[in-house]
Amino acid sequence: MNKSLEILKAIYKPYRYTIKGKTTILETTSGDFIIKPKNKDMNELYNYLTNRGFMNFPKIIDASRDEVNVFEYVEDTKLPKEQKCEDLIELIASLHNKTSYFKEVSSDKFKTIYEDIKSNINYLTNYYNTLYEIGFNEDYQSPSNYLLLRNYYKLDASLKYAEKELDEWYSLVTSENKIRVATLHNNLELNHLRDNKLISWDNYIIDTPVIDIVKLYKKEWNNIEFSEILSRYMYKFPLLDYEKKLLFILITLPPESKKSNNEFERCQNISNLIDYIFKTEELIRPYNTHDEEEK
């Protein structure tokens, strides 16, 4: 990487360069460029996406080197975050529509998904039960533990809901021998949309489209009003019943509260956790109500 960077600096002759993690930005008189480590064949991905009619990605300037790729630098367009998220979800729906197909799988595929999620539910249940016990047995409860205990019923309810829905999801898919997959960006956030192009494709995968929406929600749930975004996505790319159920299971799972030695930060973390649970419940309630009415 360092050797390639020095060679590219000699070629492009930047008047300024900035290193951000594993990414280097070169500012030159002929334009700006991004240098990133090569961990996947981006040419193969971009050629496939182009053939499928999806071209909302930065151009590759140089992919001939073993260690790095050189991309065009895409300026960030200043937009209201709500509008930016609408543009992002339109692109993701388009990506999923243009690259999705049904892939034959064995029953073990769904069993593995079920067991992985079940294991995560059990871990979170044990984790928060332990925090509850610690707080409950304190002679003088800290503010953060008091906040957790006071709202523990919501946390417990969300985990039980996820467990119940997971069992129902598994019963839906036991007779399936195919799963719908698509090309996923797999690293969605508002900052990765620039000038109507998706950047940072380093983690792309082929898997269920649900994963992209879950990751976007987990990243941006507190920054945007997600109900309209989700509705827009489902209109453009309707989810199958078992996909929708899987989506709601995964976003219902609360995050693991961040640890801190600072009591004020611990209170903030617990408060964010409770906010996440309430906001997620509000998001999925209309869909659950609709399902119950149909039944």
C-alpha positions as CSV (number, residue, x, y, z in Angstrom):
1,M,0.0,0.0,0.0
2,N,2.7,2.5,1.0
3,K,4.8,1.7,-2.1
4,S,1.8,2.0,-4.4
5,L,0.8,5.3,-2.7
6,E,4.3,6.8,-3.3
7,I,4.2,5.7,-7.0
8,L,0.7,7.2,-7.5
9,K,1.8,10.5,-5.8
10,A,4.7,10.7,-8.2
11,I,2.2,10.1,-11.1
12,Y,-0.6,12.4,-10.1
13,K,1.6,15.1,-8.4
14,P,-0.9,16.2,-5.8
15,Y,-0.6,19.6,-4.2
16,R,-2.3,18.2,-1.1
17,Y,-3.2,14.7,0.1
18,T,-5.2,13.6,3.1
19,I,-5.2,10.2,4.8
20,K,-8.4,9.0,6.4
21,G,-8.0,5.5,7.8
22,K,-7.2,3.3,4.9
23,T,-8.3,5.8,2.3
24,T,-6.1,8.5,0.8
25,I,-7.5,11.6,-1.0
26,L,-5.2,13.2,-3.7
27,E,-6.0,16.8,-4.7
28,T,-4.4,17.6,-8.0
29,T,-4.6,20.3,-10.6
30,S,-6.4,17.8,-13.0
31,G,-8.9,16.6,-10.4
32,D,-9.2,14.8,-7.1
33,F,-8.8,11.1,-6.6
34,I,-9.4,8.5,-3.9
35,I,-6.9,5.7,-3.3
36,K,-8.3,2.6,-1.5
37,P,-6.8,-0.8,-0.7
38,K,-7.9,-3.5,-3.2
39,N,-9.7,-6.2,-1.3
40,K,-12.3,-7.2,-4.0
41,D,-12.5,-7.0,-7.7
42,M,-14.4,-3.8,-8.2
43,N,-14.1,-3.9,-12.0
44,E,-16.1,-7.2,-11.9
45,L,-18.7,-5.6,-9.7
46,Y,-19.0,-2.4,-11.7
47,N,-19.2,-4.3,-15.0
48,Y,-22.0,-6.5,-13.6
49,L,-23.9,-3.4,-12.2
50,T,-23.5,-1.6,-15.5
51,N,-24.9,-4.6,-17.4
52,R,-27.9,-4.6,-15.1
53,G,-28.5,-0.9,-15.8
54,F,-27.2,0.4,-12.4
55,M,-24.4,3.0,-12.8
56,N,-24.6,5.1,-9.6
57,F,-21.1,4.5,-8.4
58,P,-17.8,6.4,-8.7
59,K,-15.6,5.7,-11.7
60,I,-12.5,3.6,-11.4
61,I,-9.6,5.6,-12.7
62,D,-6.9,2.9,-12.3
63,A,-7.5,-0.8,-11.3
64,S,-4.3,-2.1,-12.8
65,R,-2.3,-2.2,-9.5
66,D,-2.2,-5.2,-7.2
67,E,-2.6,-3.4,-3.9
68,V,-4.9,-0.4,-4.6
69,N,-7.7,1.0,-6.7
70,V,-7.9,4.7,-7.8
71,F,-11.4,6.2,-7.9
72,E,-12.7,9.5,-8.9
73,Y,-13.4,11.7,-5.9
74,V,-17.1,12.5,-5.7
75,E,-18.1,15.8,-4.0
76,D,-20.8,15.7,-1.4
77,T,-23.9,17.6,-2.4
78,K,-25.5,19.6,0.4
79,L,-29.1,18.4,0.8
80,P,-31.5,18.2,3.7
81,K,-30.9,14.9,5.3
82,E,-34.5,13.8,4.7
83,Q,-34.2,14.4,1.0
84,K,-30.8,12.7,0.9
85,C,-32.3,9.6,2.6
86,E,-35.1,9.6,0.1
87,D,-32.6,9.7,-2.8
88,L,-30.6,6.9,-1.1
89,I,-33.5,4.6,-0.6
90,E,-34.6,5.1,-4.2
91,L,-31.1,4.0,-5.3
92,I,-31.1,1.0,-3.0
93,A,-34.6,-0.1,-4.3
94,S,-33.3,0.3,-7.8
95,L,-30.1,-1.7,-7.0
96,H,-32.1,-4.5,-5.5
97,N,-34.7,-4.6,-8.3
98,K,-32.0,-4.8,-11.0
99,T,-29.8,-7.4,-9.4
100,S,-32.2,-9.7,-7.5
101,Y,-32.9,-13.3,-8.4
102,F,-34.0,-16.5,-6.7
103,K,-31.2,-18.8,-5.6
104,E,-31.7,-22.5,-4.8
105,V,-30.7,-23.3,-1.2
106,S,-30.9,-26.3,1.1
107,S,-33.0,-26.3,4.3
108,D,-29.8,-25.8,6.2
109,K,-29.6,-22.2,4.9
110,F,-32.7,-21.2,6.8
111,K,-31.8,-23.2,9.8
112,T,-28.4,-21.4,10.0
113,I,-30.1,-18.0,9.8
114,Y,-32.6,-19.1,12.5
115,E,-29.9,-20.4,14.8
116,D,-27.7,-17.3,14.3
117,I,-30.5,-14.9,15.2
118,K,-31.7,-17.2,18.1
119,S,-28.1,-17.1,19.5
120,N,-28.1,-13.3,19.3
121,I,-31.4,-13.1,21.1
122,N,-30.2,-15.4,23.8
123,Y,-27.0,-13.4,24.2
124,L,-28.8,-10.0,24.4
125,T,-31.3,-11.5,26.9
126,N,-28.5,-12.8,29.2
127,Y,-26.6,-9.6,28.8
128,Y,-29.4,-7.4,29.9
129,N,-30.6,-9.8,32.5
130,T,-27.2,-9.5,34.1
131,L,-27.3,-5.7,34.0
132,Y,-30.8,-5.9,35.5
133,E,-29.6,-8.1,38.4
134,I,-26.6,-5.8,39.1
135,G,-28.9,-2.8,39.2
136,F,-31.6,-4.5,41.2
137,N,-29.1,-5.6,43.9
138,E,-27.4,-2.2,44.4
139,D,-28.1,-0.6,47.7
140,Y,-28.1,2.8,46.0
141,Q,-28.8,2.6,42.3
142,S,-26.8,4.7,39.9
143,P,-28.9,6.9,37.6
144,S,-28.0,4.7,34.6
145,N,-29.1,1.5,36.4
146,Y,-32.3,3.1,37.7
147,L,-33.1,4.2,34.1
148,L,-32.5,0.6,32.9
149,L,-34.6,-0.9,35.6
150,R,-37.4,1.5,35.0
151,N,-37.6,0.7,31.3
152,Y,-36.6,-3.0,31.5
153,Y,-40.1,-4.1,30.6
154,K,-39.8,-2.6,27.2
155,L,-36.4,-4.2,26.6
156,D,-37.7,-7.6,27.7
157,A,-40.8,-7.2,25.5
158,S,-38.8,-6.4,22.4
159,L,-36.6,-9.5,22.9
160,K,-39.6,-11.8,23.5
161,Y,-41.3,-10.3,20.4
162,A,-38.2,-11.0,18.3
163,E,-38.1,-14.6,19.6
164,K,-41.8,-15.2,18.9
165,E,-41.5,-13.7,15.4
166,L,-38.4,-15.7,14.7
167,D,-40.3,-18.9,15.4
168,E,-43.1,-17.8,13.1
169,W,-40.5,-16.8,10.4
170,Y,-38.9,-20.2,10.5
171,S,-42.3,-21.9,10.1
172,L,-42.8,-19.8,7.0
173,V,-39.6,-20.8,5.3
174,T,-39.3,-24.5,6.2
175,S,-40.9,-25.5,2.9
176,E,-38.9,-23.0,0.8
177,N,-36.1,-24.2,-1.4
178,K,-35.1,-20.8,-2.8
179,I,-34.1,-17.5,-1.3
180,R,-34.2,-14.1,-3.1
181,V,-30.8,-12.5,-3.1
182,A,-29.4,-9.3,-4.6
183,T,-26.2,-7.3,-4.8
184,L,-26.0,-5.4,-1.6
185,H,-23.9,-2.3,-0.8
186,N,-23.7,-3.7,2.8
187,N,-22.4,-0.4,4.2
188,L,-25.2,2.0,3.9
189,E,-25.3,5.4,5.6
190,L,-26.2,8.9,4.5
191,N,-22.6,9.9,4.1
192,H,-22.1,7.2,1.5
193,L,-24.4,9.0,-1.0
194,R,-22.7,11.7,-2.9
195,D,-24.0,13.5,-6.0
196,N,-26.4,10.6,-6.6
197,K,-23.6,8.0,-6.4
198,L,-23.0,5.3,-3.8
199,I,-19.4,5.3,-2.6
200,S,-17.6,2.8,-0.4
201,W,-18.5,-0.5,-2.0
202,D,-15.7,-2.4,-0.3
203,N,-18.0,-4.7,1.7
204,Y,-20.5,-5.5,-1.0
205,I,-22.1,-9.0,-0.9
206,I,-24.7,-11.1,-2.5
207,D,-27.4,-11.9,0.0
208,T,-31.0,-11.2,1.1
209,P,-31.9,-7.5,0.4
210,V,-33.2,-7.2,3.9
211,I,-29.6,-6.8,5.1
212,D,-29.1,-3.4,3.4
213,I,-32.2,-1.9,5.0
214,V,-31.3,-3.3,8.5
215,K,-27.9,-1.8,8.3
216,L,-29.2,1.6,7.1
217,Y,-31.7,1.6,9.9
218,K,-29.2,0.6,12.6
219,K,-27.0,3.4,11.4
220,E,-29.5,6.2,10.8
221,W,-32.5,5.4,13.1
222,N,-31.9,8.5,15.2
223,N,-31.2,10.9,12.4
224,I,-34.2,10.5,10.1
225,E,-37.9,9.7,10.2
226,F,-37.8,6.2,8.8
227,S,-41.5,5.3,8.3
228,E,-41.7,7.2,5.0
229,I,-38.4,5.8,3.9
230,L,-39.4,2.2,4.6
231,S,-42.8,2.7,2.9
232,R,-41.1,4.2,-0.2
233,Y,-38.6,1.2,-0.4
234,M,-41.4,-1.4,0.0
235,Y,-43.4,0.3,-2.8
236,K,-40.4,0.3,-5.1
237,F,-39.2,-3.2,-4.1
238,P,-42.1,-5.2,-2.4
239,L,-40.8,-7.6,0.2
240,L,-42.1,-11.1,0.4
241,D,-43.9,-12.0,3.6
242,Y,-40.9,-13.9,5.1
243,E,-38.5,-11.1,4.1
244,K,-40.6,-8.5,5.8
245,K,-40.9,-10.6,8.9
246,L,-37.1,-11.1,8.9
247,L,-36.5,-7.4,8.5
248,F,-38.7,-6.5,11.5
249,I,-37.1,-9.2,13.7
250,L,-33.6,-7.9,12.9
251,I,-34.4,-4.2,13.5
252,T,-36.3,-5.1,16.7
253,L,-33.2,-6.6,18.3
254,P,-31.9,-3.8,20.5
255,P,-28.2,-2.9,20.2
256,E,-25.8,-3.8,23.0
257,S,-25.5,-0.8,25.2
258,K,-22.1,0.8,25.0
259,K,-20.0,0.4,28.1
260,S,-18.4,3.4,29.8
261,N,-16.7,4.4,33.0
262,N,-18.4,7.8,32.9
263,E,-21.9,7.8,34.5
264,F,-23.2,10.6,32.4
265,E,-22.2,8.6,29.2
266,R,-23.8,5.4,30.6
267,C,-27.1,7.4,31.1
268,Q,-26.9,8.6,27.6
269,N,-26.3,5.1,26.3
270,I,-29.2,3.6,28.2
271,S,-31.4,6.5,27.1
272,N,-30.4,5.9,23.4
273,L,-31.2,2.2,23.9
274,I,-34.7,2.9,25.2
275,D,-35.3,5.5,22.5
276,Y,-34.3,2.9,19.9
277,I,-36.8,0.4,21.3
278,F,-39.7,2.9,21.4
279,K,-39.0,4.3,17.9
280,T,-38.6,0.8,16.4
281,E,-41.9,-0.4,18.0
282,E,-43.6,2.7,16.5
283,L,-42.1,2.0,13.1
284,I,-43.3,-1.6,12.8
285,R,-46.7,-1.3,14.6
286,P,-48.7,-0.3,11.5
287,Y,-47.4,-3.4,9.6
288,N,-48.3,-5.7,12.5
289,T,-51.7,-4.1,12.8
290,H,-52.3,-4.6,9.1
291,D,-51.2,-8.3,9.3
292,E,-53.5,-8.9,12.3
293,E,-56.5,-7.3,10.3
294,E,-55.8,-9.6,7.4
295,K,-55.8,-12.7,9.7
